[in-house]
Amino acid sequence: MSGHIPLRMCMACREMKPKSELIRMVKTNGEVAIDTGFRIQSRGAYVCKSCKCISLLKKKKCIERFFGGGGSDKVYADLMKYVEN
Ligand SMILES: [Zn+2]
């Protein structure tokens, strides 16, 4: 039934989920930021909208590895704020 929904993989738990359940991140000007509107045309990384996955993402340094740097405490703090809202 949901075959037409494009799935993306969460970098933390490696589960495939619909985009609506994930947060997209992109690297622009050397810094990784949340792409809230899925608008930025760039290679994106995804994580579930869950504190558990974001904590795991930070622990495994997934952002740094995916983008080759650009991860910062601010990105993780922004992600946490995003899911808490
Ligand atoms: Zn996840």
PDB file of the backbone (N, CA, C, O) and the ligand in Angstrom, with CONECT records:
HET     ZN  A 101       1
ATOM      1  N   MET A   1       0.825  -1.205   0.000  1.00  0.00           N
ATOM      2  CA  MET A   1       0.000   0.000   0.000  1.00  0.00           C
ATOM      3  C   MET A   1       0.860   1.257   0.000  1.00  0.00           C
ATOM      4  O   MET A   1       0.473   2.286  -0.554  1.00  0.00           O
ATOM      5  N   SER A   2       2.033   1.163   0.628  1.00  0.00           N
ATOM      6  CA  SER A   2       2.855   2.353   0.752  1.00  0.00           C
ATOM      7  C   SER A   2       4.058   2.301  -0.194  1.00  0.00           C
ATOM      8  O   SER A   2       5.050   3.002   0.008  1.00  0.00           O
ATOM      9  N   GLY A   3       3.958   1.480  -1.205  1.00  0.00           N
ATOM     10  CA  GLY A   3       5.078   1.288  -2.115  1.00  0.00           C
ATOM     11  C   GLY A   3       5.507   2.532  -2.857  1.00  0.00           C
ATOM     12  O   GLY A   3       6.652   2.624  -3.301  1.00  0.00           O
ATOM     13  N   HIS A   4       4.606   3.497  -3.001  1.00  0.00           N
ATOM     14  CA  HIS A   4       4.944   4.697  -3.756  1.00  0.00           C
ATOM     15  C   HIS A   4       5.616   5.761  -2.911  1.00  0.00           C
ATOM     16  O   HIS A   4       6.090   6.768  -3.438  1.00  0.00           O
ATOM     17  N   ILE A   5       5.662   5.547  -1.597  1.00  0.00           N
ATOM     18  CA  ILE A   5       6.280   6.549  -0.724  1.00  0.00           C
ATOM     19  C   ILE A   5       7.794   6.365  -0.739  1.00  0.00           C
ATOM     20  O   ILE A   5       8.292   5.283  -0.430  1.00  0.00           O
ATOM     21  N   PRO A   6       8.525   7.419  -1.097  1.00  0.00           N
ATOM     22  CA  PRO A   6       9.983   7.269  -1.116  1.00  0.00           C
ATOM     23  C   PRO A   6      10.532   7.099   0.294  1.00  0.00           C
ATOM     24  O   PRO A   6      10.200   7.857   1.205  1.00  0.00           O
ATOM     25  N   LEU A   7      11.371   6.096   0.451  1.00  0.00           N
ATOM     26  CA  LEU A   7      11.948   5.839   1.761  1.00  0.00           C
ATOM     27  C   LEU A   7      13.389   6.314   1.817  1.00  0.00           C
ATOM     28  O   LEU A   7      14.109   6.292   0.818  1.00  0.00           O
ATOM     29  N   ARG A   8      13.791   6.740   2.991  1.00  0.00           N
ATOM     30  CA  ARG A   8      15.171   7.156   3.228  1.00  0.00           C
ATOM     31  C   ARG A   8      15.669   6.430   4.472  1.00  0.00           C
ATOM     32  O   ARG A   8      14.881   6.001   5.314  1.00  0.00           O
ATOM     33  N   MET A   9      16.984   6.301   4.572  1.00  0.00           N
ATOM     34  CA  MET A   9      17.527   5.573   5.700  1.00  0.00           C
ATOM     35  C   MET A   9      18.003   6.488   6.820  1.00  0.00           C
ATOM     36  O   MET A   9      18.727   7.454   6.582  1.00  0.00           O
ATOM     37  N   CYS A  10      17.592   6.176   8.027  1.00  0.00           N
ATOM     38  CA  CYS A  10      18.092   6.893   9.198  1.00  0.00           C
ATOM     39  C   CYS A  10      19.544   6.471   9.414  1.00  0.00           C
ATOM     40  O   CYS A  10      19.853   5.279   9.441  1.00  0.00           O
ATOM     41  N   MET A  11      20.430   7.450   9.566  1.00  0.00           N
ATOM     42  CA  MET A  11      21.854   7.133   9.734  1.00  0.00           C
ATOM     43  C   MET A  11      22.143   6.447  11.060  1.00  0.00           C
ATOM     44  O   MET A  11      23.131   5.724  11.188  1.00  0.00           O
ATOM     45  N   ALA A  12      21.288   6.672  12.038  1.00  0.00           N
ATOM     46  CA  ALA A  12      21.543   6.114  13.368  1.00  0.00           C
ATOM     47  C   ALA A  12      21.077   4.663  13.487  1.00  0.00           C
ATOM     48  O   ALA A  12      21.871   3.783  13.820  1.00  0.00           O
ATOM     49  N   CYS A  13      19.796   4.406  13.217  1.00  0.00           N
ATOM     50  CA  CYS A  13      19.276   3.048  13.398  1.00  0.00           C
ATOM     51  C   CYS A  13      19.261   2.257  12.084  1.00  0.00           C
ATOM     52  O   CYS A  13      18.990   1.056  12.088  1.00  0.00           O
ATOM     53  N   ARG A  14      19.544   2.913  10.983  1.00  0.00           N
ATOM     54  CA  ARG A  14      19.637   2.285   9.665  1.00  0.00           C
ATOM     55  C   ARG A  14      18.325   1.662   9.190  1.00  0.00           C
ATOM     56  O   ARG A  14      18.321   0.723   8.394  1.00  0.00           O
ATOM     57  N   GLU A  15      17.225   2.196   9.686  1.00  0.00           N
ATOM     58  CA  GLU A  15      15.917   1.734   9.230  1.00  0.00           C
ATOM     59  C   GLU A  15      15.440   2.626   8.095  1.00  0.00           C
ATOM     60  O   GLU A  15      15.710   3.827   8.072  1.00  0.00           O
ATOM     61  N   MET A  16      14.731   2.021   7.161  1.00  0.00           N
ATOM     62  CA  MET A  16      14.166   2.788   6.059  1.00  0.00           C
ATOM     63  C   MET A  16      12.811   3.338   6.492  1.00  0.00           C
ATOM     64  O   MET A  16      11.945   2.599   6.960  1.00  0.00           O
ATOM     65  N   LYS A  17      12.644   4.646   6.327  1.00  0.00           N
ATOM     66  CA  LYS A  17      11.387   5.263   6.742  1.00  0.00           C
ATOM     67  C   LYS A  17      10.952   6.311   5.729  1.00  0.00           C
ATOM     68  O   LYS A  17      11.768   6.829   4.967  1.00  0.00           O
ATOM     69  N   PRO A  18       9.631   6.625   5.727  1.00  0.00           N
ATOM     70  CA  PRO A  18       9.182   7.714   4.852  1.00  0.00           C
ATOM     71  C   PRO A  18       9.796   9.031   5.301  1.00  0.00           C
ATOM     72  O   PRO A  18      10.047   9.239   6.488  1.00  0.00           O
ATOM     73  N   LYS A  19      10.034   9.914   4.344  1.00  0.00           N
ATOM     74  CA  LYS A  19      10.665  11.203   4.638  1.00  0.00           C
ATOM     75  C   LYS A  19       9.963  11.969   5.755  1.00  0.00           C
ATOM     76  O   LYS A  19      10.603  12.693   6.518  1.00  0.00           O
ATOM     77  N   SER A  20       8.642  11.805   5.846  1.00  0.00           N
ATOM     78  CA  SER A  20       7.879  12.558   6.841  1.00  0.00           C
ATOM     79  C   SER A  20       8.269  12.198   8.267  1.00  0.00           C
ATOM     80  O   SER A  20       8.010  12.964   9.195  1.00  0.00           O
ATOM     81  N   GLU A  21       8.885  11.046   8.445  1.00  0.00           N
ATOM     82  CA  GLU A  21       9.278  10.620   9.790  1.00  0.00           C
ATOM     83  C   GLU A  21      10.749  10.908  10.074  1.00  0.00           C
ATOM     84  O   GLU A  21      11.289  10.534  11.115  1.00  0.00           O
ATOM     85  N   LEU A  22      11.374  11.581   9.119  1.00  0.00           N
ATOM     86  CA  LEU A  22      12.807  11.832   9.265  1.00  0.00           C
ATOM     87  C   LEU A  22      13.139  13.321   9.225  1.00  0.00           C
ATOM     88  O   LEU A  22      12.356  14.135   8.734  1.00  0.00           O
ATOM     89  N   ILE A  23      14.296  13.653   9.744  1.00  0.00           N
ATOM     90  CA  ILE A  23      14.816  15.014   9.635  1.00  0.00           C
ATOM     91  C   ILE A  23      15.922  14.969   8.593  1.00  0.00           C
ATOM     92  O   ILE A  23      16.771  14.078   8.611  1.00  0.00           O
ATOM     93  N   ARG A  24      15.906  15.931   7.691  1.00  0.00           N
ATOM     94  CA  ARG A  24      16.933  15.977   6.657  1.00  0.00           C
ATOM     95  C   ARG A  24      18.009  16.993   7.040  1.00  0.00           C
ATOM     96  O   ARG A  24      17.714  18.079   7.540  1.00  0.00           O
ATOM     97  N   MET A  25      19.248  16.617   6.795  1.00  0.00           N
ATOM     98  CA  MET A  25      20.359  17.536   7.040  1.00  0.00           C
ATOM     99  C   MET A  25      21.180  17.690   5.776  1.00  0.00           C
ATOM    100  O   MET A  25      21.364  16.737   5.018  1.00  0.00           O
ATOM    101  N   VAL A  26      21.666  18.888   5.559  1.00  0.00           N
ATOM    102  CA  VAL A  26      22.537  19.145   4.410  1.00  0.00           C
ATOM    103  C   VAL A  26      23.726  19.970   4.866  1.00  0.00           C
ATOM    104  O   VAL A  26      23.703  20.616   5.914  1.00  0.00           O
ATOM    105  N   LYS A  27      24.762  19.928   4.047  1.00  0.00           N
ATOM    106  CA  LYS A  27      25.942  20.735   4.357  1.00  0.00           C
ATOM    107  C   LYS A  27      25.990  21.909   3.402  1.00  0.00           C
ATOM    108  O   LYS A  27      26.058  21.735   2.185  1.00  0.00           O
ATOM    109  N   THR A  28      25.953  23.097   3.960  1.00  0.00           N
ATOM    110  CA  THR A  28      26.061  24.295   3.137  1.00  0.00           C
ATOM    111  C   THR A  28      27.105  25.212   3.757  1.00  0.00           C
ATOM    112  O   THR A  28      27.119  25.427   4.970  1.00  0.00           O
ATOM    113  N   ASN A  29      27.963  25.742   2.925  1.00  0.00           N
ATOM    114  CA  ASN A  29      29.053  26.619   3.381  1.00  0.00           C
ATOM    115  C   ASN A  29      29.880  25.978   4.496  1.00  0.00           C
ATOM    116  O   ASN A  29      30.283  26.643   5.451  1.00  0.00           O
ATOM    117  N   GLY A  30      30.125  24.674   4.355  1.00  0.00           N
ATOM    118  CA  GLY A  30      30.983  23.998   5.320  1.00  0.00           C
ATOM    119  C   GLY A  30      30.343  23.652   6.640  1.00  0.00           C
ATOM    120  O   GLY A  30      30.983  23.093   7.531  1.00  0.00           O
ATOM    121  N   GLU A  31      29.052  23.994   6.763  1.00  0.00           N
ATOM    122  CA  GLU A  31      28.383  23.701   8.014  1.00  0.00           C
ATOM    123  C   GLU A  31      27.135  22.869   7.777  1.00  0.00           C
ATOM    124  O   GLU A  31      26.390  23.103   6.826  1.00  0.00           O
ATOM    125  N   VAL A  32      26.914  21.896   8.651  1.00  0.00           N
ATOM    126  CA  VAL A  32      25.743  21.045   8.512  1.00  0.00           C
ATOM    127  C   VAL A  32      24.569  21.699   9.221  1.00  0.00           C
ATOM    128  O   VAL A  32      24.689  22.158  10.357  1.00  0.00           O
ATOM    129  N   ALA A  33      23.437  21.734   8.539  1.00  0.00           N
ATOM    130  CA  ALA A  33      22.244  22.340   9.118  1.00  0.00           C
ATOM    131  C   ALA A  33      21.024  21.502   8.767  1.00  0.00           C
ATOM    132  O   ALA A  33      21.046  20.695   7.838  1.00  0.00           O
ATOM    133  N   ILE A  34      19.972  21.710   9.527  1.00  0.00           N
ATOM    134  CA  ILE A  34      18.723  21.001   9.264  1.00  0.00           C
ATOM    135  C   ILE A  34      18.022  21.649   8.078  1.00  0.00           C
ATOM    136  O   ILE A  34      17.895  22.872   8.009  1.00  0.00           O
ATOM    137  N   ASP A  35      17.573  20.823   7.155  1.00  0.00           N
ATOM    138  CA  ASP A  35      16.823  21.304   5.998  1.00  0.00           C
ATOM    139  C   ASP A  35      15.355  21.028   6.265  1.00  0.00           C
ATOM    140  O   ASP A  35      14.817  20.005   5.841  1.00  0.00           O
ATOM    141  N   THR A  36      14.713  21.944   6.969  1.00  0.00           N
ATOM    142  CA  THR A  36      13.348  21.692   7.438  1.00  0.00           C
ATOM    143  C   THR A  36      12.340  21.504   6.308  1.00  0.00           C
ATOM    144  O   THR A  36      11.421  20.694   6.427  1.00  0.00           O
ATOM    145  N   GLY A  37      12.501  22.232   5.233  1.00  0.00           N
ATOM    146  CA  GLY A  37      11.516  22.154   4.160  1.00  0.00           C
ATOM    147  C   GLY A  37      11.862  21.166   3.068  1.00  0.00           C
ATOM    148  O   GLY A  37      11.168  21.117   2.052  1.00  0.00           O
ATOM    149  N   PHE A  38      12.910  20.378   3.238  1.00  0.00           N
ATOM    150  CA  PHE A  38      13.369  19.445   2.199  1.00  0.00           C
ATOM    151  C   PHE A  38      13.571  20.204   0.887  1.00  0.00           C
ATOM    152  O   PHE A  38      13.234  19.706  -0.187  1.00  0.00           O
ATOM    153  N   ARG A  39      14.126  21.418   0.986  1.00  0.00           N
ATOM    154  CA  ARG A  39      14.202  22.269  -0.201  1.00  0.00           C
ATOM    155  C   ARG A  39      15.600  22.391  -0.787  1.00  0.00           C
ATOM    156  O   ARG A  39      15.765  22.634  -1.982  1.00  0.00           O
ATOM    157  N   ILE A  40      16.594  22.221   0.055  1.00  0.00           N
ATOM    158  CA  ILE A  40      17.960  22.470  -0.405  1.00  0.00           C
ATOM    159  C   ILE A  40      18.441  21.334  -1.305  1.00  0.00           C
ATOM    160  O   ILE A  40      18.464  20.170  -0.904  1.00  0.00           O
ATOM    161  N   GLN A  41      18.823  21.694  -2.526  1.00  0.00           N
ATOM    162  CA  GLN A  41      19.289  20.699  -3.488  1.00  0.00           C
ATOM    163  C   GLN A  41      20.731  20.334  -3.180  1.00  0.00           C
ATOM    164  O   GLN A  41      21.672  20.944  -3.688  1.00  0.00           O
ATOM    165  N   SER A  42      20.875  19.341  -2.349  1.00  0.00           N
ATOM    166  CA  SER A  42      22.213  18.923  -1.959  1.00  0.00           C
ATOM    167  C   SER A  42      22.099  17.510  -1.409  1.00  0.00           C
ATOM    168  O   SER A  42      21.010  17.027  -1.097  1.00  0.00           O
ATOM    169  N   ARG A  43      23.249  16.864  -1.299  1.00  0.00           N
ATOM    170  CA  ARG A  43      23.243  15.517  -0.765  1.00  0.00           C
ATOM    171  C   ARG A  43      22.781  15.583   0.690  1.00  0.00           C
ATOM    172  O   ARG A  43      23.397  16.260   1.513  1.00  0.00           O
ATOM    173  N   GLY A  44      21.717  14.892   0.992  1.00  0.00           N
ATOM    174  CA  GLY A  44      21.157  14.982   2.332  1.00  0.00           C
ATOM    175  C   GLY A  44      21.382  13.733   3.166  1.00  0.00           C
ATOM    176  O   GLY A  44      21.513  12.627   2.642  1.00  0.00           O
ATOM    177  N   ALA A  45      21.424  13.932   4.460  1.00  0.00           N
ATOM    178  CA  ALA A  45      21.500  12.825   5.408  1.00  0.00           C
ATOM    179  C   ALA A  45      20.235  12.861   6.252  1.00  0.00           C
ATOM    180  O   ALA A  45      19.666  13.925   6.497  1.00  0.00           O
ATOM    181  N   TYR A  46      19.809  11.693   6.690  1.00  0.00           N
ATOM    182  CA  TYR A  46      18.543  11.628   7.404  1.00  0.00           C
ATOM    183  C   TYR A  46      18.673  10.979   8.767  1.00  0.00           C
ATOM    184  O   TYR A  46      19.512  10.105   8.983  1.00  0.00           O
ATOM    185  N   VAL A  47      17.818  11.429   9.690  1.00  0.00           N
ATOM    186  CA  VAL A  47      17.749  10.804  11.011  1.00  0.00           C
ATOM    187  C   VAL A  47      16.294  10.842  11.471  1.00  0.00           C
ATOM    188  O   VAL A  47      15.549  11.766  11.143  1.00  0.00           O
ATOM    189  N   CYS A  48      15.897   9.808  12.250  1.00  0.00           N
ATOM    190  CA  CYS A  48      14.525   9.751  12.761  1.00  0.00           C
ATOM    191  C   CYS A  48      14.249  10.946  13.675  1.00  0.00           C
ATOM    192  O   CYS A  48      15.154  11.512  14.288  1.00  0.00           O
ATOM    193  N   LYS A  49      12.974  11.303  13.741  1.00  0.00           N
ATOM    194  CA  LYS A  49      12.576  12.354  14.667  1.00  0.00           C
ATOM    195  C   LYS A  49      12.459  11.753  16.066  1.00  0.00           C
ATOM    196  O   LYS A  49      11.378  11.724  16.655  1.00  0.00           O
ATOM    197  N   SER A  50      13.562  11.284  16.575  1.00  0.00           N
ATOM    198  CA  SER A  50      13.539  10.719  17.922  1.00  0.00           C
ATOM    199  C   SER A  50      14.844  11.038  18.651  1.00  0.00           C
ATOM    200  O   SER A  50      15.926  11.014  18.065  1.00  0.00           O
ATOM    201  N   CYS A  51      14.711  11.333  19.930  1.00  0.00           N
ATOM    202  CA  CYS A  51      15.885  11.677  20.748  1.00  0.00           C
ATOM    203  C   CYS A  51      16.867  10.517  20.777  1.00  0.00           C
ATOM    204  O   CYS A  51      18.081  10.712  20.834  1.00  0.00           O
ATOM    205  N   LYS A  52      16.323   9.308  20.736  1.00  0.00           N
ATOM    206  CA  LYS A  52      17.166   8.122  20.798  1.00  0.00           C
ATOM    207  C   LYS A  52      18.106   8.066  19.592  1.00  0.00           C
ATOM    208  O   LYS A  52      19.303   7.827  19.744  1.00  0.00           O
ATOM    209  N   CYS A  53      17.569   8.284  18.421  1.00  0.00           N
ATOM    210  CA  CYS A  53      18.388   8.237  17.212  1.00  0.00           C
ATOM    211  C   CYS A  53      19.367   9.397  17.153  1.00  0.00           C
ATOM    212  O   CYS A  53      20.493   9.237  16.682  1.00  0.00           O
ATOM    213  N   ILE A  54      18.948  10.561  17.625  1.00  0.00           N
ATOM    214  CA  ILE A  54      19.840  11.710  17.600  1.00  0.00           C
ATOM    215  C   ILE A  54      21.012  11.512  18.571  1.00  0.00           C
ATOM    216  O   ILE A  54      22.146  11.888  18.273  1.00  0.00           O
ATOM    217  N   SER A  55      20.727  10.923  19.721  1.00  0.00           N
ATOM    218  CA  SER A  55      21.799  10.620  20.675  1.00  0.00           C
ATOM    219  C   SER A  55      22.786   9.635  20.066  1.00  0.00           C
ATOM    220  O   SER A  55      24.002   9.773  20.198  1.00  0.00           O
ATOM    221  N   LEU A  56      22.221   8.639  19.396  1.00  0.00           N
ATOM    222  CA  LEU A  56      23.043   7.614  18.755  1.00  0.00           C
ATOM    223  C   LEU A  56      23.886   8.227  17.634  1.00  0.00           C
ATOM    224  O   LEU A  56      25.051   7.878  17.440  1.00  0.00           O
ATOM    225  N   LEU A  57      23.264   9.139  16.916  1.00  0.00           N
ATOM    226  CA  LEU A  57      23.926   9.832  15.806  1.00  0.00           C
ATOM    227  C   LEU A  57      25.159  10.580  16.312  1.00  0.00           C
ATOM    228  O   LEU A  57      26.217  10.588  15.683  1.00  0.00           O
ATOM    229  N   LYS A  58      24.975  11.206  17.470  1.00  0.00           N
ATOM    230  CA  LYS A  58      26.059  11.973  18.073  1.00  0.00           C
ATOM    231  C   LYS A  58      27.161  11.037  18.557  1.00  0.00           C
ATOM    232  O   LYS A  58      28.349  11.296  18.363  1.00  0.00           O
ATOM    233  N   LYS A  59      26.744   9.953  19.186  1.00  0.00           N
ATOM    234  CA  LYS A  59      27.702   8.999  19.735  1.00  0.00           C
ATOM    235  C   LYS A  59      28.551   8.366  18.633  1.00  0.00           C
ATOM    236  O   LYS A  59      29.757   8.177  18.789  1.00  0.00           O
ATOM    237  N   LYS A  60      27.900   8.046  17.526  1.00  0.00           N
ATOM    238  CA  LYS A  60      28.601   7.387  16.418  1.00  0.00           C
ATOM    239  C   LYS A  60      29.246   8.381  15.449  1.00  0.00           C
ATOM    240  O   LYS A  60      29.880   7.985  14.471  1.00  0.00           O
ATOM    241  N   LYS A  61      29.077   9.665  15.729  1.00  0.00           N
ATOM    242  CA  LYS A  61      29.617  10.721  14.866  1.00  0.00           C
ATOM    243  C   LYS A  61      29.207  10.525  13.404  1.00  0.00           C
ATOM    244  O   LYS A  61      30.017  10.682  12.491  1.00  0.00           O
ATOM    245  N   CYS A  62      27.954  10.185  13.207  1.00  0.00           N
ATOM    246  CA  CYS A  62      27.443   9.897  11.862  1.00  0.00           C
ATOM    247  C   CYS A  62      27.524  11.098  10.939  1.00  0.00           C
ATOM    248  O   CYS A  62      27.847  10.962   9.759  1.00  0.00           O
ATOM    249  N   ILE A  63      27.230  12.276  11.477  1.00  0.00           N
ATOM    250  CA  ILE A  63      27.235  13.477  10.643  1.00  0.00           C
ATOM    251  C   ILE A  63      28.645  13.753  10.119  1.00  0.00           C
ATOM    252  O   ILE A  63      28.843  14.030   8.936  1.00  0.00           O
ATOM    253  N   GLU A  64      29.614  13.670  11.028  1.00  0.00           N
ATOM    254  CA  GLU A  64      31.000  13.912  10.638  1.00  0.00           C
ATOM    255  C   GLU A  64      31.438  12.937   9.547  1.00  0.00           C
ATOM    256  O   GLU A  64      32.121  13.308   8.593  1.00  0.00           O
ATOM    257  N   ARG A  65      31.026  11.685   9.715  1.00  0.00           N
ATOM    258  CA  ARG A  65      31.451  10.678   8.738  1.00  0.00           C
ATOM    259  C   ARG A  65      30.732  10.841   7.400  1.00  0.00           C
ATOM    260  O   ARG A  65      31.340  10.703   6.338  1.00  0.00           O
ATOM    261  N   PHE A  66      29.468  11.129   7.460  1.00  0.00           N
ATOM    262  CA  PHE A  66      28.700  11.262   6.225  1.00  0.00           C
ATOM    263  C   PHE A  66      29.154  12.459   5.402  1.00  0.00           C
ATOM    264  O   PHE A  66      29.343  12.359   4.190  1.00  0.00           O
ATOM    265  N   PHE A  67      29.328  13.585   6.073  1.00  0.00           N
ATOM    266  CA  PHE A  67      29.671  14.809   5.347  1.00  0.00           C
ATOM    267  C   PHE A  67      31.167  15.086   5.308  1.00  0.00           C
ATOM    268  O   PHE A  67      31.611  16.049   4.682  1.00  0.00           O
ATOM    269  N   GLY A  68      31.940  14.240   5.976  1.00  0.00           N
ATOM    270  CA  GLY A  68      33.376  14.490   6.036  1.00  0.00           C
ATOM    271  C   GLY A  68      33.668  15.741   6.849  1.00  0.00           C
ATOM    272  O   GLY A  68      34.432  16.605   6.419  1.00  0.00           O
ATOM    273  N   GLY A  69      33.067  15.834   8.004  1.00  0.00           N
ATOM    274  CA  GLY A  69      33.222  17.005   8.867  1.00  0.00           C
ATOM    275  C   GLY A  69      31.978  17.866   8.816  1.00  0.00           C
ATOM    276  O   GLY A  69      31.016  17.532   8.124  1.00  0.00           O
ATOM    277  N   GLY A  70      31.990  18.949   9.529  1.00  0.00           N
ATOM    278  CA  GLY A  70      30.852  19.861   9.506  1.00  0.00           C
ATOM    279  C   GLY A  70      29.870  19.646  10.641  1.00  0.00           C
ATOM    280  O   GLY A  70      28.986  20.469  10.878  1.00  0.00           O
ATOM    281  N   GLY A  71      30.033  18.529  11.343  1.00  0.00           N
ATOM    282  CA  GLY A  71      29.167  18.295  12.498  1.00  0.00           C
ATOM    283  C   GLY A  71      29.635  19.153  13.660  1.00  0.00           C
ATOM    284  O   GLY A  71      30.833  19.383  13.820  1.00  0.00           O
ATOM    285  N   SER A  72      28.720  19.617  14.454  1.00  0.00           N
ATOM    286  CA  SER A  72      29.096  20.406  15.622  1.00  0.00           C
ATOM    287  C   SER A  72      28.061  20.198  16.704  1.00  0.00           C
ATOM    288  O   SER A  72      26.973  19.680  16.451  1.00  0.00           O
ATOM    289  N   ASP A  73      28.407  20.605  17.912  1.00  0.00           N
ATOM    290  CA  ASP A  73      27.444  20.481  19.007  1.00  0.00           C
ATOM    291  C   ASP A  73      26.159  21.227  18.682  1.00  0.00           C
ATOM    292  O   ASP A  73      25.071  20.846  19.113  1.00  0.00           O
ATOM    293  N   LYS A  74      26.310  22.301  17.911  1.00  0.00           N
ATOM    294  CA  LYS A  74      25.138  23.106  17.569  1.00  0.00           C
ATOM    295  C   LYS A  74      24.138  22.304  16.728  1.00  0.00           C
ATOM    296  O   LYS A  74      22.927  22.389  16.932  1.00  0.00           O
ATOM    297  N   VAL A  75      24.663  21.533  15.791  1.00  0.00           N
ATOM    298  CA  VAL A  75      23.779  20.729  14.934  1.00  0.00           C
ATOM    299  C   VAL A  75      22.973  19.753  15.793  1.00  0.00           C
ATOM    300  O   VAL A  75      21.760  19.614  15.634  1.00  0.00           O
ATOM    301  N   TYR A  76      23.677  19.085  16.702  1.00  0.00           N
ATOM    302  CA  TYR A  76      22.989  18.111  17.541  1.00  0.00           C
ATOM    303  C   TYR A  76      21.990  18.800  18.476  1.00  0.00           C
ATOM    304  O   TYR A  76      20.901  18.284  18.726  1.00  0.00           O
ATOM    305  N   ALA A  77      22.375  19.961  18.980  1.00  0.00           N
ATOM    306  CA  ALA A  77      21.468  20.716  19.845  1.00  0.00           C
ATOM    307  C   ALA A  77      20.234  21.151  19.058  1.00  0.00           C
ATOM    308  O   ALA A  77      19.112  21.096  19.563  1.00  0.00           O
ATOM    309  N   ASP A  78      20.455  21.585  17.809  1.00  0.00           N
ATOM    310  CA  ASP A  78      19.339  21.989  16.947  1.00  0.00           C
ATOM    311  C   ASP A  78      18.407  20.810  16.675  1.00  0.00           C
ATOM    312  O   ASP A  78      17.185  20.959  16.674  1.00  0.00           O
ATOM    313  N   LEU A  79      18.998  19.642  16.444  1.00  0.00           N
ATOM    314  CA  LEU A  79      18.196  18.448  16.175  1.00  0.00           C
ATOM    315  C   LEU A  79      17.323  18.110  17.382  1.00  0.00           C
ATOM    316  O   LEU A  79      16.137  17.807  17.247  1.00  0.00           O
ATOM    317  N   MET A  80      17.937  18.171  18.559  1.00  0.00           N
ATOM    318  CA  MET A  80      17.199  17.880  19.798  1.00  0.00           C
ATOM    319  C   MET A  80      16.038  18.864  19.980  1.00  0.00           C
ATOM    320  O   MET A  80      14.921  18.485  20.332  1.00  0.00           O
ATOM    321  N   LYS A  81      16.345  20.137  19.729  1.00  0.00           N
ATOM    322  CA  LYS A  81      15.318  21.165  19.860  1.00  0.00           C
ATOM    323  C   LYS A  81      14.186  20.890  18.882  1.00  0.00           C
ATOM    324  O   LYS A  81      13.011  21.066  19.202  1.00  0.00           O
ATOM    325  N   TYR A  82      14.564  20.454  17.678  1.00  0.00           N
ATOM    326  CA  TYR A  82      13.596  20.188  16.622  1.00  0.00           C
ATOM    327  C   TYR A  82      12.608  19.099  17.026  1.00  0.00           C
ATOM    328  O   TYR A  82      11.404  19.238  16.807  1.00  0.00           O
ATOM    329  N   VAL A  83      13.115  18.012  17.619  1.00  0.00           N
ATOM    330  CA  VAL A  83      12.206  16.918  17.983  1.00  0.00           C
ATOM    331  C   VAL A  83      11.428  17.203  19.259  1.00  0.00           C
ATOM    332  O   VAL A  83      10.348  16.652  19.477  1.00  0.00           O
ATOM    333  N   GLU A  84      11.986  18.066  20.097  1.00  0.00           N
ATOM    334  CA  GLU A  84      11.285  18.394  21.354  1.00  0.00           C
ATOM    335  C   GLU A  84      10.085  19.290  21.100  1.00  0.00           C
ATOM    336  O   GLU A  84       9.138  19.301  21.886  1.00  0.00           O
ATOM    337  N   ASN A  85      10.118  20.034  20.016  1.00  0.00           N
ATOM    338  CA  ASN A  85       9.010  20.949  19.716  1.00  0.00           C
ATOM    339  C   ASN A  85       7.794  20.229  19.156  1.00  0.00           C
ATOM    340  O   ASN A  85       6.784  20.865  18.856  1.00  0.00           O
TER     341      ASN A  85
HETATM  342 ZN    ZN A 101      16.502   6.076  13.447  1.00  0.00          ZN2+
END
